[in-house]
Amino acid sequence: MQIKLITIGKTDHKAIQQLIEEYSSRLAHYIRFEFEIIPDLKNSKSLTEHTQKEKEGELILKKVQASDEVILLDERGKSFSSVEFSEFIQKKMNSGLKQLIFVIGGPYGFSEEVYQRANGKISLSKMTFSHQMIRPFFIEQVYRAFTILRNEPYHHE
């Protein structure tokens, strides 16, 4: 199985980018992982919130194949503990799935078409994080899930 994280817009902060690279590198020891950035829309300031979500949604859906499982990172999604998330990942691997895609939307979230295509939604917190900050948090949680599955001493309960 491959895990892909699709995000909208480049990471502006070097420290955030370094964390993304660090945990992506660690994750590569366990699974094929791809971090894909969809460039920010041009002239987004002149677009309505709805139009921006629609245009971003079209770009997201172009990156998804029919056989992919798509999980949105959404504040209204299901919450997991780190152990529960590792079990979720294990079930996806056991199912024979070829590609599991997680998506972090832009500042206004997702279009209705993206919600309709999604196979599920997960929330990392009831709090709201910037779509920049959530990237390293999420990649670290995927890495943590694999260390839990391998009984490695990274996660402590």
N, C-alpha and C positions, 0 to 999 in steps of 0.2 A: 504494500500500500504506500502511496505517497500522500503527504499532507501539504497543502498549499494554503498560504495566507494571502488573501487579496486585500489591498488597501487603496484608498483614494488619496492621492497627493503625496509628494515626497516628504521625507523627514527633514525638518529644518534644523534641528539641534544636533550638534556633533555628539554630545553625551548620549542622547537617545539612540542615535545611529550606532554608536559603539556598543551599547547594550544589545541592540538587535543583532549585530554581527557576532557578538560573544555567544549569545544563546543559540543563534542559528548554527554556529560552528559546533557547539556542544551537541545539539540535536542531531547533527549529521552522523554522529556515531551510532544512532539508533534507527533512523528512518530517513528516507528521502524527503527532504523538506525544501519547499520553494517559497520565497517571499516575493510577491509580485505587486508592483506599484502601478496603479493607473494614474497617469498625470492629472493634475488639477485642470479643471475646465478653464478655457480661455474666457475672459470677461465675465467671470462668475458674479462679480459685484452687480452687474446689470440684469442678472437673472432672478426670477422669483424663487423662493424656496422650493416650490413644487417643481418648477422647470429644472432647477439644478438637480433635484433628486431623480427626476425622469432621465435626464441626460447621463448622470452617473450610473443609473440603473441599466441603461442600454449598454454602457461600456463594461459593466460587471457581467451582464448576461452573455456578452460576446466571449468571455473568458471561460465559460462553463460548458461542459459537454453533457449530453443527455444522461450518461452513465455516472456522472459525478454526484456525490452527496454534498449538499450545500448547507452549511450551518452559519447563521448570522450571529454576530456578536451584537446583542440588542438588550437594552435595559429591561425589557419585558420578557426576556428569555428565562429558561430554567437555570437555577443556581445549583452548583455542585461544590462539594468539598474537593480538595485536591485528590483524595483517594477515590471519590466517586467519579471524578473526571478521568482518572487513569483507567477505571473500569469501563467508562464510556468509550475511550480510545481502544481498549482491548476488544470490546464487542465489535467495533467497526473493523478492526483487523481480522477478527475471527470470521466475519461475514463474507470475506472475499472481495471486499470493496477495493477497487483499483485506486481511486483518488477521493480524498476527503478534503473539501475546500471550506475554509473558514473565511468570513468576509467582515471587514471593518468598514463601515460606511463613511461617508463624508460628514461634515458638521451637522447636517440636517437629517441624517439617517438614510433610510432606504425607500425606494419607490414601491408602489403597490405591486408592480410586476416582479420585483426581486423578492418581496415577501411571498408571493404566490409560487415562485420557483423553489424557494427554500424548503429544505427537508426538516428544518428545526431552527430553534433560536436558543442561545445560551447567554447568560449574564454573568459577568465576572464580579459584579457588585451591585448593590442598590444605589451606590453613589454613581455620579456621572464623572467620567474621565475624558480628557481631550482625545480625539482620534489619533493624536501623536503618541500620547503617553500609554495608551492601551496596548500598543504594538509590543514593546518589550515585556510588559506584564503578561500578555497572552503567550508569547513565545516561551517565556520562562515557565509558565504553567504547563505547556506541552512538554518541555524538557523535564520538568518535575514529574509529570505523569509517567514518563519512560523510566526515570530512576526508581519510582515506586514499583512499577511492573517488574523491574529487575532486582528488587530488594537491595538497592544501593543506598549508601548512608547519606544521601542528600536531604531527604525529607524526614522530619522528626515529628512524631505524634505523642 
